[in-house]
Amino acid sequence: MRNVAICGEGFKNLMSQAGTIETIEIEGVPVHCGLVQTSDIHFDRNAPDNEHKVLVKIRAFSCNYRDKSLILQMATRGQANSFYVVGSEFVGEVVDLGPAVPDLQPGDRVIGNGSYPKADVEGLMGGLPTNHGSKEYQAFHWAKLMKIPPAMPDEIAAVFPIGAQTTYSMIRKLTLQPGENVLVTAAKSNTSLFAINALKNWPVNVYATTTSLRFEDELRQMGVKRLVQIDPQQATFVENETLKQIAAEIGGFDAVIDPFFDLHLGKVVPVMASGGRYVTCGHHDQYSDFIGKDFGHPRWEVGPAMTAAILGNLHFIGNCIGQTDDLRRAIDDYAAGKLHVGLDSTFSQGQVGAFFARTYNDPARFGKVVYKYE
């Protein structure tokens, strides 16, 4: 079976005769990547351990920001003669299943259900079904999967579960009210693009920040009322005259959706409304230790941020993925035509290097990138 993998130097040399491994750079680090063939897995549907499991053949997958850290960790610290199979999100076809699996049949297409902190079955660990989504055949507990409708193509399904489940959870936690003003930071990030598209279904005003206005037209078409270019080296958003003016006009932002708390939390607090809510799902500096480079962004101070939060009665909300109902609502909205999913490009066959380069290196990327098995 096929796997898209990051390979050690020694493993690359072993595979070089077949020409399946190529080398690209990510953050200045040489990354050896390619298709690696491994033995097919054996699935006995009548085995007691497989009673609740589903054998899935992966049709397509994508990588998220968190995969970048895992890729660079393998490239810089992994064993030379080993490889690491990548992929956080996938779409697959049910091949076989145990006798106690409900509501699924061979031929059904499924995506991962990362329900967190709890799965829907007692004793089953919450969180993502796999960190190795490109492994062509995998067996999952049925509760870690979600059936998708025929109207959702593989390319969309392969980028859907984490972004949808996460952003629908964040929006749910914000308890948005009609007419409120919502600021979405890092507008081009995959999470923020999902959030902006999802917010179309709420009667709120959406503002966004970005370090580049390259996709201003696209973001405005997605419903962003004002897109503000920020200087990442500025210590706070009130140093940005446009943001300062908007905040003064609207009385501060009622809610903030931020995928990178280490970049923005301390900066955004001064432009929030009294009683405002801030929700975040991750941090940006996930790999500087692996590559020996400085974070490159000014660190905000916890003390001033907390003082402002106390004086402003602000609410800070952490969010990790979401619940099954969040994912189900997102799927229903997509099927009803109420949720657009941004897709940048699709790669296949021997285009592994190009897939990773577009995912992590190309400033022209707008939306998720998919690798599809043919």
C-alpha positions in Angstrom: 0.0 0.0 0.0 1.0 3.6 -0.6 2.1 6.2 2.0 3.2 9.8 1.6 6.2 10.1 3.9 9.1 12.2 5.1 12.3 10.1 4.9 15.6 10.1 6.6 18.8 10.6 4.6 19.7 6.9 4.8 16.2 5.8 3.7 16.3 8.3 0.8 19.5 6.7 -0.4 18.0 3.3 -0.3 15.0 4.4 -2.3 16.9 6.6 -4.8 17.2 3.9 -7.4 13.4 3.8 -7.8 13.3 7.6 -8.1 10.4 7.9 -5.6 12.0 10.2 -3.1 12.7 13.9 -3.9 14.1 16.7 -1.8 12.6 20.1 -1.2 13.2 22.8 1.4 10.8 23.9 4.0 11.9 26.8 6.2 15.4 26.3 4.8 15.5 22.7 5.9 16.1 19.9 3.4 13.0 17.6 3.4 13.1 14.2 1.7 9.6 13.2 0.7 7.9 10.8 -1.5 5.7 7.7 -2.0 6.7 4.8 0.2 5.3 1.3 -0.4 4.6 -0.9 2.6 2.8 -4.2 3.0 -1.0 -4.2 3.0 -2.7 -4.6 6.4 -4.7 -7.7 7.2 -8.3 -7.1 8.5 -10.3 -10.0 9.9 -13.8 -8.6 10.4 -14.6 -11.5 12.8 -11.7 -11.0 15.1 -12.8 -9.7 18.5 -10.5 -6.7 18.3 -12.2 -5.6 15.1 -15.8 -5.9 16.2 -16.3 -2.1 16.3 -13.7 -1.2 13.6 -13.9 -0.1 10.0 -11.3 -0.8 7.3 -10.9 2.3 5.2 -9.1 2.9 1.9 -7.8 6.5 1.8 -8.7 8.3 -1.4 -7.2 11.7 -0.7 -5.6 13.6 2.2 -4.3 17.0 3.2 -1.8 18.5 5.7 -2.4 21.2 8.3 -0.2 23.7 10.1 0.5 21.1 12.8 1.9 18.7 10.2 4.6 21.2 9.5 6.0 20.8 12.9 5.9 17.0 12.6 7.6 17.2 9.1 10.4 19.4 10.3 10.9 17.3 13.4 11.4 14.2 11.2 13.6 16.1 8.8 15.9 17.4 11.6 15.7 14.8 14.3 14.3 11.7 12.8 16.3 8.4 12.4 18.3 8.4 9.2 17.0 5.0 8.0 13.3 5.6 8.9 10.3 7.4 7.5 7.3 9.2 8.8 3.9 9.0 7.2 2.0 12.3 7.2 -1.5 13.6 7.0 -4.0 15.0 9.5 -7.1 15.0 7.3 -8.4 12.3 4.9 -11.4 11.0 3.0 -11.7 7.3 2.4 -14.0 4.5 1.3 -15.2 1.8 3.6 -13.8 -1.5 2.5 -14.8 -3.8 5.3 -16.2 -3.5 8.8 -16.8 -5.5 12.0 -20.2 -6.9 12.9 -21.0 -4.3 15.6 -20.4 -1.2 13.4 -23.6 0.8 13.0 -24.7 3.0 10.1 -21.9 2.2 7.7 -21.6 0.0 4.7 -18.8 -0.9 2.2 -18.6 1.8 -0.4 -19.6 4.6 2.0 -17.2 7.6 2.0 -16.0 8.8 5.4 -13.8 11.5 7.0 -12.2 11.6 10.4 -14.2 12.7 13.5 -11.8 14.3 15.9 -14.3 14.9 18.7 -12.5 16.3 21.7 -12.1 16.1 24.6 -14.3 13.0 24.5 -15.2 10.6 21.8 -18.8 9.4 21.5 -18.0 6.0 22.9 -17.0 5.5 26.6 -13.3 4.5 26.9 -12.3 5.7 23.4 -9.8 8.5 23.4 -10.9 11.8 22.0 -9.0 13.7 19.3 -7.9 13.1 15.8 -8.2 9.5 14.4 -4.7 9.6 13.0 -1.5 11.6 12.4 -0.8 9.4 9.3 -3.8 10.2 7.1 -2.0 9.3 3.8 -1.5 5.6 4.9 -3.6 4.0 2.2 -5.4 1.4 4.3 -6.3 2.0 7.9 -8.6 0.5 10.5 -10.6 2.9 12.7 -13.1 2.6 15.5 -16.5 3.6 13.9 -16.9 6.5 16.3 -13.8 8.2 14.8 -15.4 8.4 11.4 -18.2 10.4 9.9 -20.1 9.5 6.8 -20.3 12.3 4.2 -23.0 13.0 1.6 -22.6 12.2 -2.1 -22.6 16.0 -2.9 -19.2 16.5 -1.2 -16.4 15.6 -3.6 -13.2 13.9 -2.4 -11.2 17.1 -2.8 -13.4 19.0 -0.4 -13.8 16.1 2.0 -10.0 15.8 2.3 -9.7 19.3 3.7 -12.9 19.5 5.6 -13.0 17.8 9.1 -10.5 19.7 11.2 -11.2 23.1 9.9 -15.0 22.6 10.0 -15.1 21.0 13.4 -12.7 23.5 14.9 -14.3 26.7 13.6 -17.9 25.6 14.3 -16.8 24.8 17.9 -15.2 28.2 18.3 -18.2 30.1 16.9 -20.5 28.1 19.2 -18.4 29.0 22.2 -18.5 32.7 21.3 -22.4 32.8 21.5 -22.5 35.5 18.9 -25.5 38.0 18.9 -27.0 39.8 15.9 -25.1 42.9 14.9 -21.9 42.1 16.8 -18.5 42.9 15.4 -16.2 39.9 14.9 -12.4 40.2 14.2 -10.7 37.3 12.5 -6.9 37.4 12.7 -4.5 35.8 10.1 -7.2 35.9 7.5 -5.3 33.7 5.0 -4.7 30.8 7.4 -6.8 27.7 6.8 -8.6 28.0 10.1 -9.5 31.7 9.5 -10.7 31.0 6.0 -13.1 28.3 7.4 -14.2 30.7 10.1 -14.9 33.6 7.6 -16.9 31.3 5.4 -18.9 29.9 8.3 -19.7 33.4 9.7 -21.7 34.1 6.6 -24.5 32.2 8.4 -24.5 34.7 11.3 -25.9 38.2 11.3 -22.6 39.8 12.4 -20.0 42.2 10.9 -16.8 40.4 10.0 -13.4 42.2 10.1 -10.1 40.6 9.4 -6.4 41.2 9.7 -3.6 40.1 7.4 0.0 40.8 6.7 -0.6 41.1 3.0 -3.5 42.5 0.9 -2.8 40.0 -1.9 -6.2 38.3 -1.5 -8.3 41.4 -0.5 -10.8 40.9 -3.3 -11.4 37.3 -2.5 -11.8 37.9 1.2 -14.2 40.7 0.6 -16.3 38.4 -1.6 -16.3 35.9 1.3 -18.0 38.5 3.5 -15.2 40.5 5.2 -16.4 44.0 5.8 -12.9 45.5 6.3 -9.6 43.8 5.7 -6.8 45.5 7.6 -3.1 45.0 6.8 -1.0 44.8 9.9 2.7 45.1 10.6 3.6 41.9 12.6 6.4 43.8 14.3 4.1 46.3 16.0 3.6 45.6 19.7 -0.2 46.1 19.7 -3.1 46.6 17.3 -3.8 50.1 18.6 -0.6 51.1 16.8 -2.3 50.3 13.6 -4.2 53.5 12.7 -6.9 51.7 10.7 -7.7 49.2 13.4 -7.6 51.9 16.1 -10.1 54.0 14.1 -12.4 51.0 13.4 -12.4 50.0 17.1 -13.2 53.6 18.1 -16.1 53.7 15.6 -17.7 50.4 16.7 -16.8 50.5 20.4 -14.3 47.7 20.2 -14.7 44.2 18.8 -17.2 42.0 20.5 -15.5 38.8 19.5 -12.2 37.6 18.2 -11.3 34.4 16.4 -7.5 33.8 16.5 -5.7 30.7 15.2 -2.3 31.9 16.7 -2.5 33.1 20.3 1.3 33.7 20.5 1.1 36.1 17.7 -2.0 38.1 18.5 -3.6 37.7 22.0 -1.7 40.5 23.7 -2.0 42.7 20.6 -5.7 42.4 20.1 -6.8 43.0 23.8 -6.7 46.8 23.5 -9.1 46.9 20.6 -11.7 44.6 22.2 -15.1 45.8 23.6 -15.9 45.7 27.2 -17.0 42.1 28.0 -15.6 40.9 24.6 -14.9 37.3 24.0 -11.6 35.9 22.5 -11.2 32.4 21.3 -8.1 30.7 20.0 -7.2 27.2 18.8 -3.5 27.1 18.4 0.0 28.7 18.3 2.3 29.7 15.6 5.8 28.9 17.0 5.6 25.1 16.7 8.9 24.4 15.0 11.6 27.0 15.7 13.3 24.7 18.2 13.7 22.1 15.4 15.2 24.4 12.8 17.4 26.5 15.1 15.8 29.8 14.0 14.3 32.6 16.1 10.6 32.9 16.3 10.9 36.2 14.5 7.9 38.0 16.1 7.9 40.3 19.1 6.6 38.5 22.3 3.6 40.2 23.9 3.7 40.6 27.7 1.2 38.5 29.8 1.0 41.1 32.6 -0.4 44.1 30.5 -2.7 41.7 28.5 -4.2 40.3 31.7 -4.6 43.7 33.3 -6.5 44.9 30.3 -8.6 41.7 30.4 -9.5 42.3 34.0 -10.4 45.9 33.5 -12.4 45.1 30.4 -14.1 42.0 31.8 -12.8 40.1 28.8 -13.3 36.4 28.3 -10.4 34.2 27.0 -11.6 30.9 25.6 -9.4 28.0 24.5 -10.6 25.6 21.9 -9.2 22.2 20.7 -11.0 20.7 17.7 -14.7 20.4 18.6 -17.5 17.9 19.2 -19.3 15.5 16.9 -22.3 17.9 16.7 -20.0 20.7 15.4 -18.8 18.5 12.6 -22.3 17.3 11.8 -23.6 20.9 11.6 -20.8 21.8 9.3 -21.6 18.9 7.0 -25.3 19.8 7.0 -24.4 23.4 6.1 -22.2 22.3 3.3 -24.9 20.0 1.9 -27.4 22.8 2.1 -25.1 25.2 0.2 -24.5 27.4 3.3 -20.8 26.6 3.7 -18.2 27.3 1.1 -14.9 25.5 1.4 -11.8 27.1 -0.1 -9.6 24.7 -2.1 -6.4 25.8 -3.6 -5.1 22.9 -5.7 -4.9 19.1 -6.1 -1.9 17.0 -6.7 -1.5 13.3 -7.4 0.8 10.6 -8.9 4.4 11.6 -8.5 3.7 15.1 -7.3 4.6 14.7 -3.7 7.3 17.4 -3.6 5.0 19.8 -5.4 2.2 19.0 -3.0 4.4 19.9 0.0 5.9 23.0 -1.7 2.5 24.4 -2.5 1.2 23.6 1.0 4.0 25.3 3.0 6.1 27.4 0.7 4.0 29.2 -2.0 2.7 32.7 -1.0 0.2 32.3 -3.9 -1.7 29.5 -2.0 -5.2 30.5 -1.0 -7.0 27.6 0.7 -6.1 24.0 1.4 -4.0 21.7 -0.9 -5.0 18.1 -1.5 -3.0 15.0 -2.5 -5.3 12.5 -4.2 -4.5 8.8 -4.9 -5.3 7.8 -8.4 
